[in-house]
């Protein structure tokens, strides 16, 4: 398994305070030698460490737009824009205004990622109907193997299930991501329209979170992403804001802009916020959950078969959905209100610019190219007997530790410290409290 991640550490800024270690939901961070260390194999790019580090020592590594566009000279430059970008502007900017501004950054064509969301939801809805029909002849145990279906639009949730809740992999919606669906539509559209080869198309995704950047560099269920490069929303926002503020005429497009911009219906646009996807599923027995700790709580319940009569779960790592992504700039509550306005503006867009709108029927759903592999990062050993022995050793060591979970040893908890000792990553002498007690005795 590749170990490439967007979340990274700036060593010079880290003071070894353990805040990130204690806050990581997969215990992927340790503090050793006064500096934090990220265990790549356990990192799911949730960006919790970025949010909580008081010294800003954690960052999301994305590409620089100017350098990448320069490297793409001679190719058709395409931007795919996350719908989370539109409500980032305080002005009365419409979705069309933002896409016009993105094009002025140096792109030939701009595609709204809502296109892919619309196609994803449509295909997921059909998949759910088919499974519900099949369930009529299933036993309760068989139904528990596939229901509730769990959305795969948030790569953090998928990576979490892949590592910590592997029994739930069979519940995942086996559709390619909205980003990749949009990219496939853009490629098909431009290859046909311009009569060019796929190799001449350079696609840049403007991302609201590091996890989607990692999903491009290290795809989960396909050999290679269709996306050429990724930039963060926060990186291009200052330039975009200057351009957007100069756009005054919301009701006009040049011939070149009409040719270059494509958007979707409001169904895909709503998916930028939590609840948009489940609303579009047109069912009542759904569950929406946001925030990584809340997601973990729900996955625990599903894993224990405690969630009954729920057909579909929309789970997002970020509070509020993608509009609350760590690479966004607007307060998520204000962004949600703005997004609601822009959903209502769709009907004006449809009247003024019907030629820009891509219907869900035009999107060809893509299923997983490869099965999702399990991530055994939390397994103590591949050998069951050896793993059981290590569990016993952990219990023995844990009984000698103070059970304070203070984090002074660099591990997030005493249990994690005991595991580190058994796995040879730490020494019991790292426990300062235990050493003080022994010295006193």
Order of alpha helices (4+ residues) and beta strands (2+ residues): beta-alpha-beta-beta-alpha-beta-alpha-beta-alpha-beta-alpha-alpha-beta-alpha-alpha-beta-alpha-beta-alpha-alpha-beta-alpha-alpha-beta-alpha-beta-alpha-alpha-beta-alpha-alpha-alpha
